[in-house]
Amino acid sequence: MNKNILGLFLTIALTGTAKAETVFVTLEKDNALAVVDPIAGKLIKTVEIGQRPRGIIISPDNKFLYVAVSDDDTIKIIDAETLKETGRLPSGEDPETFALNPAGDRLYVSNEDDSLVTVIDLKHKKVVKQIKVGVEPEGIATSPDKLWVASASETTNMVHWIDARTHAIVENTLVDPRPRALSFTADSQQLWVTSEMAGTLMVLDVKTKQLVKTIKFDVQGVSADKIQPVGVVIDKDRKRGYVALGPANRVAVINAQTFEVEKYLLVGQRVWNLAFSPDQKRLYTTNGASNDISLIDLETQTVTKSVGVGTYPWGVAVKP
């Protein structure tokens, strides 16, 4: 083979390897952050991060990780390359879940014990607003069109629609018991809400704030009390959505047009949260009780590998 052609092939191969994504996983019991190479399917390293890390998000420019360190009552800002702490945010007590707005300059934090949503200005690292919501807020999401912040209160069984410009609650929607996680579709037309106690997924119309469809999960060989939906994501083309079913140890694959459950994928034990790869060809799940993550090939809709990461993996974020 011509040396120039061979060199070109090697350059392409090396470039492709360099661009492989990195998966970051919070380890609630290890007080650490796991760093995984999903292409190689191996744990690279773990880094101490603080007491009881849970929620994690990567900034739109992929330069920083925001990690809720619950027992330290803060959200830490971590350099996504060096994994060094660069700052802390005034998150309120016991932060767990939070959402970043599309512009990347506001963080919305659920303060479960205080029934509040705390709004943080990231540039100045200060609280600009605290919004009173229902009892035990947890799930929270921002709409891609920049208009809405949706907050779900687990005990009030409500989704609160917060105007992203005024930070005022403009409407409330009753949902099934103990709503856990929220996700807007990429076109901002729907909000998907999981109910841990009812074992359901509710699809809400954003324009009317009303229920479009309730999907009940039924896994053969798994008792209803084990089906506890938590994390939910929808692909950018709104072809399929994926729901983590907790101790049912399954991820439900849902046709996002017909709302039919297409299949259930067996993953690790007590699957909590989910994240797409940047190209949305893979899905990564955190499995709290089996101390691993599952790698799902979305083109074949199959689980291809599990990677041990540490004790009680909870949150997951992906860097290109």
C-alpha positions in Angstrom: 0.0 0.0 0.0 1.2 3.5 -0.8 2.8 5.1 2.3 0.8 8.3 1.9 -2.5 6.4 1.8 -1.5 4.3 4.8 -0.5 7.4 6.7 -3.9 8.9 5.9 -5.7 5.8 7.2 -3.7 6.0 10.4 -4.5 9.7 10.8 -8.2 9.0 10.4 -8.1 6.1 12.8 -6.2 8.1 15.5 -8.5 11.1 15.0 -11.5 8.9 15.4 -10.2 7.5 18.6 -9.4 10.9 20.0 -13.0 12.0 19.4 -14.6 9.1 21.2 -16.9 10.3 23.9 -16.4 10.1 27.6 -19.1 9.0 30.1 -19.1 10.6 33.6 -21.0 8.8 36.3 -21.7 10.0 39.9 -21.1 7.3 42.6 -23.4 8.1 45.5 -21.9 5.7 48.0 -18.2 6.2 46.9 -18.4 10.0 47.0 -16.7 9.9 43.6 -17.0 10.5 39.9 -16.3 7.6 37.5 -14.8 8.3 34.1 -15.7 5.7 31.4 -14.5 5.1 27.9 -17.7 3.6 26.4 -16.1 2.7 23.0 -13.4 0.5 24.8 -16.0 -0.5 27.3 -13.9 0.2 30.4 -13.5 2.3 33.5 -10.7 4.8 33.1 -10.5 6.1 36.6 -12.5 7.5 39.6 -12.0 10.9 41.2 -13.2 11.9 44.7 -15.8 14.6 44.3 -17.5 15.2 47.6 -20.3 13.8 49.8 -23.1 11.9 48.1 -22.9 13.1 44.5 -26.1 12.6 42.4 -27.2 15.0 39.6 -24.7 15.8 36.9 -24.9 17.9 33.7 -22.3 19.0 31.2 -22.2 22.6 29.9 -23.3 23.3 26.3 -19.7 24.0 25.3 -18.6 20.7 27.0 -16.0 22.5 29.1 -17.6 22.0 32.6 -19.4 19.5 34.6 -22.0 20.6 37.2 -22.3 18.0 40.0 -24.8 18.1 42.8 -22.9 17.1 45.9 -25.9 16.6 48.1 -24.4 16.2 51.6 -22.1 19.1 51.0 -25.1 21.3 50.1 -23.5 22.6 47.0 -23.2 22.1 43.2 -19.5 21.8 42.2 -18.2 23.1 38.9 -15.6 20.6 37.5 -13.3 21.2 34.6 -14.3 18.4 32.1 -10.7 17.9 31.0 -8.7 18.1 34.2 -11.5 17.0 36.5 -10.4 19.7 38.9 -12.9 21.8 40.9 -13.1 25.3 39.5 -16.0 26.7 41.7 -19.1 26.1 43.7 -22.7 27.2 43.4 -25.1 28.2 46.2 -27.6 25.5 45.5 -29.6 25.4 48.8 -29.8 22.4 51.0 -29.4 18.8 49.8 -29.4 19.4 46.0 -30.2 16.3 43.9 -31.6 17.2 40.5 -31.2 20.3 38.5 -31.6 21.6 34.9 -29.6 23.9 32.7 -31.3 26.3 30.4 -30.4 26.2 26.7 -28.3 29.3 26.8 -26.2 27.7 29.6 -26.4 30.7 31.9 -29.1 29.7 34.4 -29.3 26.6 36.6 -32.6 25.5 38.1 -32.2 23.4 41.3 -34.8 21.3 43.1 -34.7 21.8 46.8 -36.8 18.9 48.0 -36.8 19.7 51.8 -37.8 23.3 51.3 -40.3 22.9 48.5 -38.3 25.4 46.4 -36.7 25.7 42.9 -33.6 27.8 43.2 -32.5 29.8 40.2 -28.7 30.4 39.9 -26.9 32.9 37.7 -23.9 30.9 36.5 -21.8 33.9 35.4 -22.0 35.5 38.8 -22.5 32.2 40.8 -25.3 33.7 42.8 -29.0 32.9 43.5 -31.3 35.2 41.6 -34.7 33.7 42.6 -36.3 31.1 44.7 -39.6 29.8 43.5 -42.1 28.2 45.9 -43.5 25.0 44.4 -45.2 21.9 45.7 -44.0 19.4 48.4 -40.8 17.5 47.6 -39.8 18.8 44.1 -37.4 16.5 42.3 -37.8 16.2 38.5 -37.0 19.4 36.6 -36.5 20.3 33.0 -36.1 23.3 30.7 -37.7 23.5 27.2 -35.4 23.8 24.2 -37.4 26.8 23.0 -36.4 28.6 26.1 -39.9 29.3 27.3 -40.5 26.9 30.1 -39.1 25.4 33.3 -41.1 22.4 34.4 -40.9 21.2 38.0 -42.5 18.0 39.4 -43.4 17.8 43.1 -43.4 14.2 44.3 -45.9 14.6 47.2 -48.2 17.2 45.6 -48.3 15.0 42.4 -48.1 18.1 40.2 -46.1 19.5 37.4 -45.5 23.2 37.9 -45.1 25.3 34.7 -42.7 28.1 35.3 -42.3 30.9 32.8 -38.5 31.0 32.1 -38.5 34.8 31.6 -40.5 35.9 34.6 -39.9 32.8 36.9 -43.6 32.9 37.8 -45.7 29.7 37.9 -48.4 30.1 35.3 -50.1 26.7 35.5 -50.1 23.4 37.4 -51.0 20.0 36.0 -52.0 17.0 38.2 -50.2 13.8 37.3 -49.9 10.3 38.6 -48.4 9.7 42.1 -44.8 10.5 42.8 -43.6 12.0 39.6 -39.9 11.5 39.3 -38.3 12.7 36.1 -39.2 15.1 33.3 -38.0 15.5 29.7 -39.2 17.8 26.9 -39.2 16.7 23.3 -36.6 18.5 21.1 -39.4 20.4 19.4 -40.7 21.6 22.8 -44.2 20.4 22.0 -44.4 17.6 24.6 -43.3 17.0 28.2 -42.8 13.4 29.3 -43.3 12.7 33.0 -42.6 9.4 34.9 -44.6 8.2 37.9 -42.7 5.9 40.2 -45.7 4.8 42.2 -48.2 4.3 39.4 -45.7 2.6 37.1 -46.6 5.0 34.3 -45.4 7.5 31.8 -47.5 10.6 31.1 -47.2 12.6 27.9 -48.3 16.2 28.4 -49.1 18.7 25.6 -47.0 21.8 26.3 -49.4 24.3 24.6 -52.5 23.1 26.6 -50.6 21.8 29.7 -53.0 18.8 29.5 -52.5 15.0 29.4 -52.2 13.5 25.9 -51.5 9.9 26.9 -50.7 7.7 29.9 -48.6 4.7 29.2 -48.7 1.8 31.7 -45.8 -0.5 31.8 -46.2 -4.3 32.1 -43.1 -6.5 32.1 -43.6 -10.2 31.8 -42.3 -12.0 34.8 -41.9 -8.8 36.9 -44.4 -7.9 39.6 -46.1 -4.5 39.3 -44.5 -3.2 42.5 -41.0 -3.6 40.9 -41.9 -1.4 38.0 -40.9 2.1 39.2 -40.2 4.5 36.3 -37.6 7.1 36.9 -35.3 8.6 34.2 -36.7 9.4 30.8 -35.1 10.6 27.5 -36.5 11.2 24.0 -34.4 11.2 20.8 -34.0 14.4 18.9 -36.2 13.2 16.0 -39.0 12.1 18.4 -38.9 8.6 17.0 -38.4 6.8 20.3 -38.3 7.5 24.0 -36.6 5.5 26.7 -37.7 5.1 30.3 -35.6 3.6 33.2 -37.9 1.2 35.2 -35.9 1.1 38.5 -36.0 -2.3 40.2 -37.7 -3.9 37.2 -34.1 -3.8 35.8 -35.4 -2.8 32.4 -35.4 0.1 30.0 -38.7 0.6 28.2 -38.4 1.5 24.5 -41.4 3.6 23.4 -42.5 4.6 19.9 -42.8 8.4 20.3 -45.4 8.7 17.6 -47.8 6.0 18.6 -46.9 5.9 22.3 -46.7 2.1 22.1 -44.1 0.2 24.1 -42.0 -1.6 21.5 -39.8 -3.6 23.8 -38.1 -3.9 27.2 -34.3 -4.1 27.4 -32.8 -6.0 30.3 -30.0 -3.9 31.9 -28.4 -3.8 35.4 -30.2 -3.8 38.7 -32.2 -0.8 39.8 -31.7 1.4 36.7 -31.9 5.1 37.6 -30.9 7.4 34.9 -30.1 7.6 31.2 -28.0 9.6 28.7 -27.5 9.5 25.0 -24.2 9.6 23.2 -23.7 12.8 21.3 -24.7 11.2 18.0 -27.6 9.4 19.7 -26.4 6.0 18.5 -25.9 4.7 22.0 -27.7 5.0 25.3 -26.0 4.7 28.7 -27.8 3.8 31.9 -26.8 3.9 35.6 -27.7 0.8 37.5 -27.5 1.6 41.2 -27.8 -1.9 42.8 -25.5 -3.7 40.4 -22.8 -1.0 40.5 -22.5 -0.7 36.8 -23.6 1.1 33.7 -25.2 -0.6 30.6 -24.3 0.4 27.1 -27.2 0.1 24.6 -26.8 0.1 20.8 -29.8 2.1 19.6 -29.4 1.0 15.9 -29.9 -2.6 16.9 -31.9 -1.8 20.1 -29.7 -4.3 22.1 -27.6 -4.1 25.3 -24.1 -4.6 24.2 -22.0 -4.4 27.4 -22.0 -3.5 31.1 -19.1 -1.7 32.8 -18.5 -1.8 36.5 -18.0 1.7 37.8 -18.2 1.8 41.6 -20.8 1.8 44.4 -24.3 3.1 43.6 -24.0 4.9 40.3 -26.7 7.6 40.0 -26.2 10.4 37.5 -24.7 10.3 34.0 -23.4 12.9 31.5 -21.6 12.4 28.3 -18.8 14.5 26.7 -18.1 14.3 23.0 
